[in-house]
Amino acid sequence: MLNFRKAGVILPNIILYSSHCPRCKVLEDKLAKKNVSYTLFDDVQKMVELGITSVPVFEVDGVKMEFRDANKWINEHGGE
């Protein structure tokens, strides 16, 4: 898994699996507001192939979270 450095700090690899639904949009907006770099994954067919059946799913360094935990992670770690 790739991690990037910013001013000597290793940044986590973050993926947001999204269909651009209202909850997905909440996370997208929060990530943008907190200036968190992430990869947006919105290919629904590929999500189904990966076993993702509901969105949003937020992944940090391989750990997948649903909306509530994702929201908490962004509030605690966003903008570091």
C-alpha positions in Angstrom: 0.0 0.0 0.0 1.3 3.4 -0.9 1.7 6.1 1.7 2.8 9.6 0.8 5.0 12.0 2.7 4.0 15.6 3.4 6.6 17.6 5.3 8.2 14.5 6.7 4.8 13.0 7.9 3.5 9.7 6.4 0.0 10.2 5.1 -2.5 7.4 5.2 -3.8 5.8 2.1 -7.5 6.8 2.1 -10.3 5.6 -0.3 -13.9 6.7 -0.2 -16.3 4.2 -1.9 -19.2 6.4 -2.9 -22.3 6.5 -5.1 -22.6 10.2 -4.4 -25.7 9.5 -2.1 -26.5 12.0 0.6 -24.3 10.3 3.2 -21.5 9.9 0.7 -21.7 13.6 0.0 -21.5 14.4 3.7 -18.1 12.5 3.8 -16.9 14.0 0.5 -17.7 17.6 1.8 -16.0 16.9 5.2 -12.9 15.6 3.6 -12.7 18.6 1.3 -13.3 21.0 4.1 -10.6 19.4 6.2 -8.3 19.3 3.2 -7.8 15.5 3.4 -6.4 13.8 0.4 -8.2 10.7 -0.7 -9.1 8.5 -3.7 -12.7 8.6 -4.8 -14.0 5.2 -5.9 -17.4 5.4 -7.5 -17.5 2.3 -9.8 -20.6 0.6 -8.4 -20.0 -2.6 -10.3 -16.5 -3.0 -9.0 -17.7 -2.2 -5.5 -20.1 -5.1 -5.8 -17.3 -7.3 -7.0 -15.3 -6.3 -3.9 -18.2 -7.2 -1.7 -19.3 -3.7 -0.9 -23.1 -3.7 -0.9 -23.8 -0.4 0.8 -22.1 3.0 0.8 -20.3 5.0 1.9 -17.4 2.9 2.8 -14.3 4.7 4.0 -11.0 2.9 4.0 -7.8 4.0 5.7 -4.7 1.9 5.2 -6.8 -1.1 4.4 -9.3 -0.7 7.3 -12.8 -0.3 6.1 -15.4 1.8 8.0 -19.0 2.6 7.6 -20.5 6.1 7.8 -20.5 6.6 11.6 -17.0 5.4 12.1 -15.8 7.3 9.0 -17.4 10.5 10.3 -15.6 10.0 13.7 -12.3 9.3 12.0 -12.5 12.4 9.9 -13.4 14.6 12.9 -10.5 13.2 14.9 -7.8 13.0 12.2 -8.9 15.3 9.4 -6.6 18.3 8.7 -3.6 17.0 10.6 
